């Protein structure tokens, strides 16, 4: 019965070796979607990134405040 374990180990090592030879998605030079046409990533300036961050923070804070008041009102009404 020990022969089966050795064969299983050999098969798994062969599979692991073939996985390492494959090219990874992040290693490729050209990013391709459904077609072979190359896609290019848009570069964002620091000012644009800062303005997006500020807008995101404002939206997140307003959502947090809204969630707080909804929870607070529901929780306080349950004690009335």
C-alpha beads as a LAMMPS data file, in Angstrom:
LAMMPS data file: protein, C-alpha beads

80 atoms
79 bonds

1 atom types
1 bond types

-500.0 500.0 xlo xhi
-500.0 500.0 ylo yhi
-500.0 500.0 zlo zhi

Masses

1 110.0

Atoms # bond

1 1 1 0.000 0.000 0.000
2 1 1 2.962 2.342 0.416
3 1 1 3.448 2.481 -3.349
4 1 1 0.185 4.445 -3.794
5 1 1 1.393 7.243 -1.547
6 1 1 4.630 7.571 -3.476
7 1 1 2.755 7.755 -6.774
8 1 1 0.391 10.383 -5.372
9 1 1 3.392 12.437 -4.216
10 1 1 4.982 12.200 -7.658
11 1 1 1.770 13.297 -9.377
12 1 1 1.320 16.270 -7.044
13 1 1 4.946 17.372 -7.538
14 1 1 4.527 17.207 -11.326
15 1 1 1.376 19.348 -11.087
16 1 1 3.121 21.883 -8.853
17 1 1 6.080 22.125 -11.238
18 1 1 3.828 22.768 -14.233
19 1 1 1.964 25.488 -12.323
20 1 1 5.214 27.399 -11.806
21 1 1 5.952 27.396 -15.557
22 1 1 2.703 29.110 -16.517
23 1 1 2.766 32.853 -17.177
24 1 1 0.879 34.801 -14.590
25 1 1 -1.627 37.513 -15.474
26 1 1 0.415 40.199 -13.744
27 1 1 3.629 39.194 -15.494
28 1 1 2.269 39.854 -18.976
29 1 1 3.281 43.026 -20.774
30 1 1 -0.056 43.651 -22.484
31 1 1 -3.316 43.470 -20.599
32 1 1 -5.960 41.980 -22.863
33 1 1 -9.645 41.574 -22.174
34 1 1 -11.952 39.731 -24.514
35 1 1 -9.924 40.769 -27.533
36 1 1 -6.224 40.912 -28.253
37 1 1 -6.170 44.700 -28.415
38 1 1 -3.905 46.226 -25.757
39 1 1 -5.457 48.365 -23.056
40 1 1 -3.730 51.281 -21.401
41 1 1 -4.186 52.438 -17.817
42 1 1 -5.048 56.083 -17.304
43 1 1 -2.595 58.036 -15.202
44 1 1 -4.095 60.201 -12.454
45 1 1 -2.390 63.336 -11.230
46 1 1 -1.818 63.996 -7.543
47 1 1 -4.315 66.891 -7.511
48 1 1 -7.029 64.720 -9.051
49 1 1 -6.345 61.952 -6.549
50 1 1 -6.519 64.388 -3.624
51 1 1 -9.823 65.823 -4.835
52 1 1 -11.269 62.310 -5.291
53 1 1 -10.133 61.389 -1.771
54 1 1 -11.810 64.466 -0.328
55 1 1 -15.073 63.705 -2.137
56 1 1 -14.926 60.110 -0.939
57 1 1 -14.351 61.195 2.667
58 1 1 -17.304 63.596 2.523
59 1 1 -19.582 60.939 1.056
60 1 1 -18.463 58.371 3.626
61 1 1 -19.016 60.751 6.546
62 1 1 -22.497 61.674 5.347
63 1 1 -23.355 57.987 4.952
64 1 1 -22.030 57.247 8.451
65 1 1 -24.077 60.106 9.903
66 1 1 -27.184 58.907 8.101
67 1 1 -26.679 55.361 9.377
68 1 1 -26.160 56.646 12.915
69 1 1 -29.381 58.631 12.924
70 1 1 -31.403 55.787 11.433
71 1 1 -30.057 53.388 14.055
72 1 1 -30.507 55.902 16.864
73 1 1 -34.114 56.642 15.920
74 1 1 -35.032 52.971 15.600
75 1 1 -33.304 52.093 18.848
76 1 1 -34.855 54.982 20.807
77 1 1 -38.335 54.236 19.453
78 1 1 -38.123 50.658 20.698
79 1 1 -37.969 51.916 24.306
80 1 1 -41.017 54.177 23.988

Bonds

1 1 1 2
2 1 2 3
3 1 3 4
4 1 4 5
5 1 5 6
6 1 6 7
7 1 7 8
8 1 8 9
9 1 9 10
10 1 10 11
11 1 11 12
12 1 12 13
13 1 13 14
14 1 14 15
15 1 15 16
16 1 16 17
17 1 17 18
18 1 18 19
19 1 19 20
20 1 20 21
21 1 21 22
22 1 22 23
23 1 23 24
24 1 24 25
25 1 25 26
26 1 26 27
27 1 27 28
28 1 28 29
29 1 29 30
30 1 30 31
31 1 31 32
32 1 32 33
33 1 33 34
34 1 34 35
35 1 35 36
36 1 36 37
37 1 37 38
38 1 38 39
39 1 39 40
40 1 40 41
41 1 41 42
42 1 42 43
43 1 43 44
44 1 44 45
45 1 45 46
46 1 46 47
47 1 47 48
48 1 48 49
49 1 49 50
50 1 50 51
51 1 51 52
52 1 52 53
53 1 53 54
54 1 54 55
55 1 55 56
56 1 56 57
57 1 57 58
58 1 58 59
59 1 59 60
60 1 60 61
61 1 61 62
62 1 62 63
63 1 63 64
64 1 64 65
65 1 65 66
66 1 66 67
67 1 67 68
68 1 68 69
69 1 69 70
70 1 70 71
71 1 71 72
72 1 72 73
73 1 73 74
74 1 74 75
75 1 75 76
76 1 76 77
77 1 77 78
78 1 78 79
79 1 79 80
